[in-house]
Amino acid sequence: MKKLLLGTVCAMTAMAGAAFADGHGISACLITKTDTNPFFVKMREGATAKAEELGITLNSYAGKVDGDHETQVQAIETCIANGAKGILLTASDTSSITPVVQQARDAGLLVIALDTPLEPIDAADMTFATDNFLAGELIGAWAAATLGDAAADAKIGMLDLAISQPTVGVLRDQGFLTGFGIDVKDPNKWGDEDDARIVGNDVTSGNEEGGRRAMENLLAKDPSINVVYTINEPAAAGAYEALKAIGRENDVLIVSVDGGCPGVQNVADGVIGATSQQYPLLMASLGIEAIAQWAKDGTKPAATEGKAFFDTGVSLVTDKPADGVDSISVAEGTDRCWG
């Protein structure tokens, strides 16, 4: 099996090795979609550890639920008022958040989007993220290769994030369909495809209950679904429970994105066939380093060569490798989960 690492290793090493000024007196903010999703818990862990290392005061904020845009706006306004040097942001509404992000930048704060690009992407000073389109493409290609000739007659359920279609959800959805070999029509939105293999799209809010409910809705539309794309692993776990309730947990291929430790365990247990692993702890720790560098000398982080963002890497995790699709084992995915 091959390891797929897309982060710019030299750039990350250079940032990690930079000599920062004394961080005391510098404050930074982390604003996530929620504080309950394990992905954002790990992100906060990475930001907190790096802030403590550099002597930076970190203030963390989160929406009450995924999609809570107003709380995020209030958090940014608070960070501006408190004189923070920078903000790390995973936005719930990637377009509506941009006016207050611009206010923060006008006030001299460095704003870094984590995981979820803003619309447009240059509304933030930089984005530190997984290549979410590639993450989706990997699980799509793996699913198609695993099915082989049967991929031509697949019945696919698409479990997305939210009706507002934030960029991270669009990128993963469209990447999956592209990897599976389906024409996505307009790559900037999901749901306009006309391929007969797609049973439909439903939204999950990125949590287990949402995944269960969305899976039930799509099964009511077509009980013969045999491939399920999920926006993340909590949604995948919910989908699995809905399938298990009707005795179909063993004959439906579920794929996902995140690569958290519980998700990788679900791959080991056969709940998920394959997942694309991203690295939120790295995203957040690099983000704190970037704010420290900005506070020191006004230097902004640079994008990965050939991309509009700083790519923090992605690896496909499965114990059932497919020809032509790079992957790592569950054992390696467990060792690296969200590091």
C-alpha positions as CSV (number, residue, x, y, z in Angstrom):
1,M,0.0,0.0,0.0
2,K,1.1,3.5,-0.7
3,K,0.9,6.5,1.5
4,L,-0.6,9.7,0.0
5,L,0.7,12.8,1.6
6,L,-0.2,16.0,-0.1
7,G,1.0,18.6,2.4
8,T,3.9,20.7,1.5
9,V,6.3,19.1,3.9
10,C,9.2,21.5,3.4
11,A,6.8,24.5,4.1
12,M,5.4,22.9,7.2
13,T,8.9,22.1,8.5
14,A,10.0,25.7,7.9
15,M,7.1,27.1,9.7
16,A,7.5,24.7,12.6
17,G,11.2,25.6,12.9
18,A,10.7,29.4,12.7
19,A,12.0,31.3,15.7
20,F,9.1,33.2,17.2
21,A,9.2,36.2,19.5
22,D,8.0,35.9,23.0
23,G,4.3,35.3,22.6
24,H,3.2,36.8,25.9
25,G,0.7,39.5,25.4
26,I,-0.5,38.1,22.1
27,S,-4.0,36.6,21.9
28,A,-5.7,34.5,19.2
29,C,-9.1,33.1,18.6
30,L,-10.3,29.7,17.4
31,I,-13.9,29.7,16.1
32,T,-15.3,26.3,15.2
33,K,-18.7,25.1,13.9
34,T,-19.5,23.3,17.1
35,D,-17.5,22.2,20.2
36,T,-19.0,18.6,20.3
37,N,-17.9,17.1,17.0
38,P,-14.7,15.2,17.7
39,F,-13.0,16.8,14.6
40,F,-13.3,20.2,16.2
41,V,-12.4,18.9,19.6
42,K,-9.1,17.7,18.1
43,M,-8.7,21.0,16.3
44,R,-9.0,22.8,19.6
45,E,-6.6,20.5,21.2
46,G,-4.0,21.3,18.5
47,A,-4.5,25.0,18.8
48,T,-4.4,25.0,22.6
49,A,-1.2,23.0,22.8
50,K,0.6,25.2,20.3
51,A,-0.6,28.4,21.9
52,E,0.6,27.2,25.3
53,E,4.0,26.3,23.7
54,L,4.3,29.8,22.2
55,G,2.9,31.7,25.1
56,I,-0.2,32.9,23.3
57,T,-3.5,33.4,25.0
58,L,-6.1,31.4,23.1
59,N,-9.9,32.1,23.3
60,S,-12.1,29.4,21.8
61,Y,-15.7,29.9,20.5
62,A,-18.1,27.6,18.8
63,G,-21.6,27.5,17.3
64,K,-24.3,25.9,19.3
65,V,-24.9,23.5,16.3
66,D,-23.4,23.0,12.9
67,G,-24.9,25.9,10.9
68,D,-25.0,28.4,13.7
69,H,-23.8,31.4,11.7
70,E,-24.9,34.2,14.0
71,T,-22.8,32.9,17.0
72,Q,-19.7,32.8,14.8
73,V,-20.3,36.4,13.7
74,Q,-20.6,37.4,17.3
75,A,-17.4,35.6,18.1
76,I,-15.5,37.4,15.4
77,E,-16.8,40.7,16.6
78,T,-15.6,39.8,20.2
79,C,-12.2,38.9,18.9
80,I,-11.9,42.2,17.1
81,A,-13.0,44.1,20.2
82,N,-10.5,42.2,22.4
83,G,-7.5,43.1,20.2
84,A,-6.7,39.6,19.1
85,K,-3.8,39.2,16.6
86,G,-5.5,36.5,14.5
87,I,-8.5,34.2,14.1
88,L,-8.7,30.6,13.1
89,L,-12.1,29.9,11.6
90,T,-14.2,27.0,10.4
91,A,-17.2,28.8,9.0
92,S,-20.7,27.4,9.0
93,D,-21.9,29.8,6.3
94,T,-18.9,30.3,4.0
95,S,-20.3,33.2,2.0
96,S,-22.3,35.1,4.6
97,I,-19.4,35.2,7.1
98,T,-17.2,37.2,4.7
99,P,-18.3,40.7,5.6
100,V,-17.4,40.3,9.3
101,V,-14.2,38.5,8.2
102,Q,-13.3,41.6,6.2
103,Q,-13.9,43.7,9.2
104,A,-11.4,41.6,11.2
105,R,-8.8,41.9,8.4
106,D,-9.4,45.7,8.2
107,A,-8.7,45.8,11.9
108,G,-5.3,44.2,11.4
109,L,-6.2,40.6,12.4
110,L,-4.8,37.7,10.4
111,V,-7.8,35.4,9.5
112,I,-7.1,31.8,8.6
113,A,-9.8,29.5,7.4
114,L,-9.3,25.9,8.7
115,D,-10.7,23.0,6.8
116,T,-13.6,24.9,5.1
117,P,-12.6,27.5,2.5
118,L,-14.6,30.8,2.5
119,E,-16.4,32.0,-0.6
120,P,-14.4,33.3,-2.3
121,I,-11.4,31.5,-0.9
122,D,-9.3,34.7,-0.7
123,A,-11.8,36.3,1.7
124,A,-9.4,34.8,4.3
125,D,-5.7,35.6,4.4
126,M,-5.0,31.9,4.0
127,T,-6.8,28.5,4.2
128,F,-5.2,25.5,6.0
129,A,-7.1,22.5,4.9
130,T,-7.3,19.0,3.4
131,D,-7.8,19.0,-0.3
132,N,-11.4,18.2,0.2
133,F,-12.2,17.5,-3.4
134,L,-9.3,15.0,-3.5
135,A,-10.6,13.4,-0.3
136,G,-13.9,12.8,-1.9
137,E,-12.3,11.7,-5.2
138,L,-10.3,9.0,-3.3
139,I,-13.3,7.4,-1.7
140,G,-15.2,7.6,-5.0
141,A,-12.5,5.9,-6.9
142,W,-12.1,3.3,-4.2
143,A,-15.8,2.6,-4.2
144,A,-15.9,2.2,-8.0
145,A,-12.9,0.0,-8.1
146,T,-14.2,-2.1,-5.3
147,L,-17.5,-2.7,-7.1
148,G,-15.8,-3.3,-10.4
149,D,-18.3,-4.0,-13.2
150,A,-21.2,-3.6,-10.7
151,A,-20.4,0.1,-10.5
152,A,-22.3,0.7,-13.7
153,D,-25.5,-0.4,-12.0
154,A,-24.9,1.1,-8.5
155,K,-27.6,2.8,-6.5
156,I,-26.0,5.7,-4.6
157,G,-27.3,7.6,-1.6
158,M,-25.6,11.0,-1.0
159,L,-25.5,12.1,2.6
160,D,-24.4,15.7,2.5
161,L,-23.9,18.4,5.2
162,A,-26.4,21.2,4.9
163,I,-28.9,22.8,2.5
164,S,-26.7,25.9,2.5
165,Q,-24.0,23.8,0.7
166,P,-20.9,25.1,2.5
167,T,-17.7,24.7,0.4
168,V,-16.4,21.7,2.3
169,G,-19.6,19.7,1.6
170,V,-19.6,20.6,-2.0
171,L,-16.0,19.7,-2.5
172,R,-16.3,16.3,-0.9
173,D,-19.6,15.5,-2.7
174,Q,-18.4,16.5,-6.1
175,G,-15.0,14.8,-5.5
176,F,-16.7,11.5,-4.7
177,L,-18.9,11.6,-7.8
178,T,-16.0,12.5,-10.0
179,G,-13.9,9.6,-8.5
180,F,-16.8,7.3,-9.1
181,G,-17.0,8.3,-12.7
182,I,-20.2,10.5,-12.7
183,D,-20.6,13.8,-14.5
184,V,-21.1,16.5,-11.8
185,K,-22.5,19.2,-14.1
186,D,-21.8,22.3,-12.1
187,P,-18.9,21.5,-9.7
188,N,-19.8,24.4,-7.5
189,K,-23.0,22.8,-6.2
190,W,-24.4,19.4,-5.5
191,G,-27.7,18.0,-6.5
192,D,-27.9,19.0,-10.2
193,E,-26.5,15.7,-11.5
194,D,-28.7,13.6,-13.8
195,D,-26.9,10.2,-13.6
196,A,-29.6,7.5,-12.9
197,R,-27.3,5.8,-10.4
198,I,-27.8,8.7,-7.9
199,V,-30.9,7.9,-5.8
200,G,-30.8,11.3,-4.2
201,N,-29.3,13.7,-1.7
202,D,-30.2,14.4,1.9
203,V,-28.6,16.4,4.6
204,T,-27.2,15.2,8.0
205,S,-25.9,18.3,9.9
206,G,-22.7,16.2,10.1
207,N,-24.0,14.2,13.1
208,E,-25.1,10.6,13.8
209,E,-28.8,11.4,14.2
210,G,-28.8,13.4,11.0
211,G,-27.1,10.5,9.2
212,R,-29.6,8.0,10.4
213,R,-32.6,10.2,9.5
214,A,-31.2,11.0,6.0
215,M,-30.4,7.4,5.3
216,E,-34.0,6.4,6.3
217,N,-35.3,9.1,3.9
218,L,-33.3,7.8,1.0
219,L,-34.1,4.2,1.7
220,A,-37.8,5.1,1.6
221,K,-37.1,6.6,-1.9
222,D,-35.2,3.5,-3.1
223,P,-34.6,0.5,-0.8
224,S,-32.1,-0.9,-3.2
225,I,-29.3,1.6,-2.4
226,N,-26.0,-0.2,-2.3
227,V,-23.5,2.6,-2.1
228,V,-23.6,5.5,0.5
229,Y,-21.4,8.6,0.4
230,T,-21.3,10.4,3.7
231,I,-20.0,13.9,4.5
232,N,-18.2,12.6,7.7
233,E,-17.9,9.6,10.0
234,P,-20.6,10.6,12.5
235,A,-23.1,10.7,9.6
236,A,-21.7,7.4,8.4
237,A,-22.3,5.8,11.8
238,G,-25.9,7.0,11.7
239,A,-26.4,5.7,8.1
240,Y,-25.1,2.3,9.3
241,E,-27.6,2.2,12.1
242,A,-30.5,2.9,9.7
243,L,-29.3,0.1,7.4
244,K,-28.8,-2.3,10.3
245,A,-32.4,-1.7,11.4
246,I,-33.6,-3.3,8.2
247,G,-30.9,-6.0,8.0
248,R,-28.9,-4.4,5.2
249,E,-25.7,-3.4,7.1
250,N,-23.6,-6.1,5.4
251,D,-24.6,-5.4,1.7
252,V,-24.2,-1.7,1.4
253,L,-20.8,0.0,0.8
254,I,-20.4,3.1,3.0
255,V,-17.5,5.6,2.4
256,S,-16.7,8.8,4.3
257,V,-14.2,11.5,5.1
258,D,-12.5,12.6,8.3
259,G,-10.2,9.8,9.5
260,G,-10.8,10.4,13.2
261,C,-9.9,7.6,15.6
262,P,-13.5,6.4,16.1
263,G,-14.0,6.6,12.3
264,V,-10.9,4.5,11.6
265,Q,-12.2,2.0,14.2
266,N,-15.4,1.8,12.2
267,V,-13.4,1.0,9.2
268,A,-11.7,-1.8,11.2
269,D,-15.2,-3.0,12.3
270,G,-16.6,-3.0,8.8
271,V,-19.1,-0.1,9.4
272,I,-17.2,2.0,6.9
273,G,-15.4,0.5,3.9
274,A,-12.9,3.3,3.5
275,T,-12.4,6.9,4.7
276,S,-10.2,9.8,3.7
277,Q,-8.2,10.9,6.7
278,Q,-7.4,14.6,7.3
279,Y,-5.3,16.2,10.0
280,P,-7.1,18.9,12.0
281,L,-4.6,19.0,14.9
282,L,-1.9,19.9,12.3
283,M,-4.2,22.5,10.7
284,A,-4.8,24.3,14.0
285,S,-1.2,24.1,15.3
286,L,0.1,25.5,12.0
287,G,-2.5,28.2,12.2
288,I,-1.4,29.3,15.6
289,E,2.2,29.4,14.4
290,A,1.1,31.6,11.5
291,I,-0.6,34.0,13.9
292,A,2.6,34.2,16.0
293,Q,4.7,34.9,12.9
294,W,2.2,37.6,11.8
295,A,2.4,39.2,15.2
296,K,6.2,39.1,15.1
297,D,6.9,40.6,11.7
298,G,3.7,40.8,9.6
299,T,4.5,37.8,7.5
300,K,1.5,35.9,6.1
301,P,1.6,32.1,5.3
302,A,2.0,31.1,1.7
303,A,-0.2,28.6,-0.2
304,T,1.0,25.2,-1.4
305,E,2.6,25.5,-4.8
306,G,-0.1,25.2,-7.5
307,K,-3.0,25.6,-5.1
308,A,-5.0,28.4,-3.6
309,F,-4.6,27.0,0.0
310,F,-2.1,25.4,2.3
311,D,-2.6,21.7,1.9
312,T,-2.3,19.8,5.1
313,G,-2.6,16.3,3.5
314,V,-5.0,13.4,3.0
315,S,-4.7,9.6,3.1
316,L,-7.2,7.0,2.2
317,V,-7.7,4.5,5.0
318,T,-8.9,0.9,4.3
319,D,-7.9,-2.7,4.9
320,K,-9.3,-3.5,1.5
321,P,-7.0,-1.7,-1.0
322,A,-8.2,-1.3,-4.5
323,D,-6.0,-1.4,-7.6
324,G,-5.0,2.1,-8.8
325,V,-6.1,3.9,-5.6
326,D,-3.4,4.9,-3.1
327,S,-4.2,4.0,0.5
328,I,-2.8,3.3,4.0
329,S,-3.9,0.5,6.3
330,V,-6.2,0.8,9.3
331,A,-3.2,0.2,11.6
332,E,-1.3,3.2,10.1
333,G,-4.6,5.2,10.1
334,T,-5.0,4.5,13.8
335,D,-1.4,5.6,14.5
336,R,-2.0,8.9,12.6
337,C,-5.6,9.6,13.3
338,W,-6.1,13.4,13.4
339,G,-2.5,14.0,14.3
